[in-house]
Amino acid sequence: MSNDRSEFQLTVPDSVASDPEAIELMRLWFSRGEPVMSIMPAFEKPGTYGELLAIAARNIAYVYHVQKGLDEEATYRLILSGLKQSLEGPGYRTVAETQAESAA
């Protein structure tokens, strides 16, 4: 990873910025060698998050294709393989940070 943090800055899509009913569902970072996230339990049915993760996998493959020139289908299969490997491997421990811990 580069030291230029600006390359990792994401912008809010115009369609979201102009939608007064849009809600932020999740923030995801890679920090100190591990994933860190903040999640809003916004749906009545938690399975909806599974659907969103599937859509996200397709979008991630597309972005790697457009920005890095990788084959989109092959990239998608690699993403699914990584997901399968993580689901079948040793589990991640959920660690909830308090506001005081994250401010320290």
C-alpha positions as CSV (number, residue, x, y, z in Angstrom):
1,M,0.0,0.0,0.0
2,S,1.1,3.5,-0.8
3,N,1.7,6.2,1.8
4,D,-0.6,8.5,-0.2
5,R,-3.8,8.2,1.9
6,S,-5.8,10.2,-0.7
7,E,-5.9,7.2,-3.1
8,F,-8.0,5.5,-0.5
9,Q,-10.6,8.3,0.0
10,L,-14.1,7.3,-1.2
11,T,-16.7,9.7,-2.4
12,V,-20.5,9.5,-1.8
13,P,-22.2,8.7,-5.2
14,D,-24.4,11.6,-6.5
15,S,-27.4,9.3,-6.5
16,V,-26.9,8.7,-2.7
17,A,-26.1,12.3,-1.9
18,S,-29.4,13.4,-3.6
19,D,-31.5,10.8,-1.9
20,P,-32.9,12.1,1.5
21,E,-33.9,8.5,2.4
22,A,-30.5,6.9,1.8
23,I,-29.0,5.2,4.8
24,E,-25.4,4.2,5.4
25,L,-25.3,0.5,6.2
26,M,-21.6,-0.3,6.9
27,R,-18.1,1.2,7.0
28,L,-15.2,-1.1,6.5
29,W,-11.5,-0.5,7.0
30,F,-8.4,-2.5,7.0
31,S,-6.5,-1.3,10.1
32,R,-3.5,-2.8,11.9
33,G,-3.6,-5.9,9.7
34,E,-7.2,-6.8,10.2
35,P,-10.7,-5.8,9.0
36,V,-12.5,-3.3,11.2
37,M,-16.2,-2.4,10.6
38,S,-19.1,-0.5,11.9
39,I,-22.5,-2.0,10.9
40,M,-26.0,-0.7,11.1
41,P,-28.6,-3.5,11.6
42,A,-30.9,-1.7,9.2
43,F,-33.0,-4.7,7.9
44,E,-35.8,-6.7,9.4
45,K,-34.3,-9.8,7.7
46,P,-30.5,-10.2,8.3
47,G,-30.4,-12.3,5.1
48,T,-30.7,-9.1,3.2
49,Y,-27.0,-8.4,4.1
50,G,-26.1,-11.7,2.3
51,E,-27.8,-10.3,-0.8
52,L,-25.8,-7.1,-0.5
53,L,-22.5,-9.0,0.0
54,A,-23.2,-10.9,-3.2
55,I,-23.8,-7.6,-5.1
56,A,-20.7,-6.1,-3.5
57,A,-18.6,-9.1,-4.7
58,R,-19.8,-8.4,-8.3
59,N,-19.0,-4.7,-7.9
60,I,-15.6,-5.4,-6.5
61,A,-14.8,-7.6,-9.5
62,Y,-15.9,-4.9,-11.8
63,V,-13.8,-2.2,-10.1
64,Y,-10.7,-4.4,-10.4
65,H,-11.5,-5.0,-14.1
66,V,-11.9,-1.2,-14.8
67,Q,-9.1,0.2,-12.6
68,K,-6.5,-2.6,-12.7
69,G,-7.3,-4.4,-16.0
70,L,-8.1,-7.8,-14.4
71,D,-10.5,-10.2,-16.0
72,E,-13.8,-9.5,-14.3
73,E,-15.1,-13.1,-14.2
74,A,-11.8,-14.5,-13.0
75,T,-11.6,-11.8,-10.3
76,Y,-15.2,-12.6,-9.2
77,R,-14.2,-16.3,-8.8
78,L,-11.2,-15.3,-6.7
79,I,-13.4,-13.2,-4.5
80,L,-15.8,-16.0,-4.0
81,S,-12.9,-18.4,-3.4
82,G,-11.6,-16.1,-0.6
83,L,-15.1,-15.8,0.9
84,K,-15.5,-19.6,0.9
85,Q,-12.1,-20.1,2.4
86,S,-12.9,-17.6,5.2
87,L,-16.3,-19.1,5.9
88,E,-14.8,-22.6,6.1
89,G,-11.7,-21.7,8.0
90,P,-11.1,-20.6,11.6
91,G,-13.6,-18.0,12.5
92,Y,-12.9,-14.4,13.2
93,R,-13.6,-13.2,16.7
94,T,-16.0,-10.3,16.9
95,V,-14.5,-7.6,19.1
96,A,-16.8,-4.7,19.9
97,E,-15.0,-1.4,20.5
98,T,-16.4,1.1,22.9
99,Q,-16.3,4.8,22.1
100,A,-13.6,5.3,24.7
101,E,-11.4,2.5,23.2
102,S,-11.7,3.9,19.7
103,A,-10.8,7.4,20.9
104,A,-7.7,6.2,22.7
